[in-house]
Amino acid sequence: MCSHYQGIQRPETYREIFKAEPPAAPGKEDMWPCYQGSFIRRHPHADVGDEAVPAHEALIGQFGLVPHWADDLKLGRHTFNARSETVATKPSFRDAWRQARHCIIPAMAIYEPDWRLGKAIATRISRADDQPMGIAGLWDQWKSPGGETVHSFTMLTINADRHPLMNLFHKPTDEKRMVVILEPEQFEDWLQAPATRSMEFLRPFPAEGLRAG
């Protein structure tokens, strides 16, 4: 599980790395479930043939996906991660998965608990090359009783029991998990991929490409 990450604040990073104009307000930098942060999706009108329409757009949404049928936004406390093994069938995520509502969550780092000394020590994990992370996710939208549209997103996770780095985190008795980190050359493919191809992208990021601490 990843419940804590460092969001991106620099406008130039959105343009240079994620090929999207930054949101008017970048959201919080220190992100936890139900906080407002940014995510990047393919622009809904990107295929109309108008050069004025950008391919990608960066939006602000809640960290913790809220499907259209939810009673309120509090569900996001439990939906900030979507397990690859159950994402297609779990009610909270299955509509977003079937409709290929793919997004990228921009982050400078994630934080995971290291229990090797007998207590949880929050550990910062970033790319070894100091580049931003593009984390594969799903987005959805929810309408409040007052008619306001609220966007939300979740990070996709995979098993990491055999990952040389990510298997060091969480309690010894817990299953090891990790988010799906995409390379920049995969961004466009992920955002455009149909649901039938979604699983192809859910692969572990090489341990040598990450740095802990």
C-alpha positions in Angstrom: 0.0 0.0 0.0 1.1 3.6 -0.6 -0.8 6.1 1.4 1.8 8.9 1.5 3.6 10.6 -1.3 5.3 13.8 -2.3 3.4 15.7 -5.0 4.9 17.9 -7.7 4.8 21.7 -7.3 7.0 23.0 -10.1 4.9 24.1 -13.2 7.9 23.3 -15.5 7.8 19.7 -14.5 4.3 19.2 -15.7 5.2 20.7 -19.1 8.6 19.1 -19.5 8.0 15.6 -18.1 4.2 15.1 -18.4 3.5 17.2 -21.4 0.6 19.0 -19.7 -0.2 22.5 -18.5 0.0 22.5 -14.7 -3.3 23.0 -12.8 -4.1 26.4 -11.5 -3.3 25.2 -8.0 -1.0 22.2 -7.8 -2.6 20.7 -4.7 -0.8 19.6 -1.6 2.9 18.6 -1.8 2.6 16.2 1.2 -0.1 13.9 0.1 -2.3 11.6 2.2 -5.7 9.9 1.5 -8.5 12.4 0.8 -6.1 15.2 0.2 -6.4 17.2 -3.0 -3.6 16.6 -5.5 -3.0 16.5 -9.2 -3.4 13.7 -11.7 -2.9 13.7 -15.5 -5.3 12.2 -18.0 -5.8 12.2 -21.7 -7.8 15.3 -22.7 -11.4 14.2 -23.5 -11.3 16.1 -26.8 -7.7 15.2 -27.8 -8.9 13.3 -30.8 -11.1 15.9 -32.5 -8.3 17.1 -34.7 -8.1 20.6 -33.2 -4.4 21.6 -32.6 -5.6 24.0 -29.9 -6.7 21.0 -27.8 -3.8 19.5 -25.8 -3.2 15.8 -25.7 -3.0 15.8 -21.9 -4.6 17.7 -19.0 -3.6 18.0 -15.4 -6.5 18.1 -13.0 -7.0 18.4 -9.2 -8.7 15.5 -7.5 -9.0 13.6 -4.3 -6.4 11.0 -3.5 -8.8 8.1 -3.0 -11.2 7.1 -5.8 -14.9 7.9 -5.3 -17.2 6.1 -7.9 -20.4 7.8 -9.0 -22.6 5.7 -6.7 -20.8 6.6 -3.4 -22.8 8.5 -0.7 -20.0 10.9 0.0 -16.2 11.5 -0.4 -15.3 9.5 2.7 -15.0 6.3 0.7 -11.6 7.7 -0.5 -10.1 6.8 2.9 -10.1 3.2 1.7 -9.7 3.5 -2.1 -6.3 5.3 -2.5 -4.8 2.0 -3.8 -6.3 -0.4 -6.3 -4.9 -4.0 -6.2 -4.2 -5.3 -9.8 -5.6 -8.7 -8.7 -9.1 -7.4 -7.9 -9.4 -4.0 -9.7 -11.6 -5.4 -12.4 -14.2 -6.8 -10.0 -14.1 -4.6 -6.9 -17.2 -2.3 -7.0 -15.1 0.8 -6.1 -12.9 0.4 -9.2 -14.5 -1.8 -11.8 -16.2 0.9 -13.7 -13.1 3.0 -14.0 -11.1 -0.1 -15.0 -13.6 -1.2 -17.6 -13.8 2.2 -19.1 -10.0 2.5 -19.2 -10.0 5.8 -17.2 -6.2 5.7 -17.0 -4.3 8.5 -15.4 -0.8 9.3 -14.2 -0.1 10.6 -10.7 3.0 12.8 -10.7 5.2 12.4 -7.7 8.7 13.1 -6.6 8.7 10.3 -4.1 6.6 7.8 -2.2 6.9 6.9 1.5 6.7 3.3 2.9 7.2 2.0 6.5 10.4 0.1 7.1 9.8 -2.4 10.0 13.3 -4.1 10.0 14.2 -2.5 13.4 11.0 -3.5 15.0 9.0 -0.3 14.5 7.7 1.6 11.5 10.2 4.1 10.1 8.8 6.2 7.3 11.3 5.9 4.4 11.4 8.1 1.3 11.6 6.2 -2.0 12.4 8.0 -5.2 13.8 7.4 -8.6 17.6 6.9 -8.5 18.0 9.4 -11.3 16.1 12.1 -9.4 13.5 12.3 -12.1 9.8 12.6 -11.1 7.7 9.4 -10.9 4.8 8.8 -13.1 2.5 6.4 -11.2 -0.1 4.5 -13.1 -3.6 5.1 -11.7 -7.3 5.3 -12.4 -9.6 8.3 -12.2 -13.3 8.8 -11.7 -15.8 11.6 -11.0 -18.6 12.1 -8.5 -21.4 14.6 -8.2 -22.2 16.1 -4.9 -25.8 16.6 -3.8 -25.3 20.3 -4.7 -24.3 19.3 -8.3 -20.5 19.9 -8.0 -18.3 17.5 -9.9 -15.5 16.1 -7.9 -12.6 14.2 -9.5 -10.7 11.5 -7.7 -7.9 9.0 -8.4 -6.2 5.9 -7.1 -2.8 4.3 -7.5 -2.6 0.8 -9.0 -0.5 -1.7 -7.0 1.1 -5.0 -7.7 2.7 -7.8 -5.6 6.3 -7.1 -4.5 7.1 -10.2 -2.5 10.1 -10.8 -4.8 11.2 -7.3 -5.5 14.7 -6.7 -4.1 13.9 -3.3 -2.7 10.2 -3.0 -2.1 10.0 -6.4 -0.3 11.9 -4.6 2.6 8.9 -2.5 3.6 5.7 -3.0 5.7 5.4 -5.6 8.5 7.2 -8.9 8.0 3.8 -10.7 8.1 2.2 -8.4 5.5 2.1 -9.0 1.8 4.6 -6.7 0.0 3.1 -4.3 -2.5 4.4 -1.6 -4.8 2.9 1.1 -7.0 3.3 0.9 -10.8 5.9 3.4 -11.9 5.9 4.1 -15.6 8.8 5.3 -17.7 8.1 8.6 -19.6 8.0 6.7 -23.0 5.1 4.7 -21.6 3.0 7.7 -20.6 1.1 8.2 -23.8 0.6 4.5 -24.4 -0.9 4.1 -20.9 -3.2 7.1 -21.2 -4.5 5.8 -24.6 -4.6 2.0 -23.9 -8.0 0.3 -24.0 -9.1 -1.8 -21.1 -8.0 -5.0 -22.9 -4.4 -3.8 -22.6 -4.4 -2.3 -19.1 -2.7 -5.3 -17.5 0.3 -5.1 -19.8 1.5 -2.0 -18.0 1.3 -3.4 -14.5 4.9 -4.5 -14.1 7.5 -3.9 -11.3 9.9 -1.0 -11.7 13.6 -2.2 -11.5 15.1 -2.0 -8.1 18.2 -0.4 -9.4 16.1 2.4 -10.7 15.0 3.3 -7.2 16.6 4.9 -4.2 15.5 4.5 -0.6 16.3 7.0 2.1 
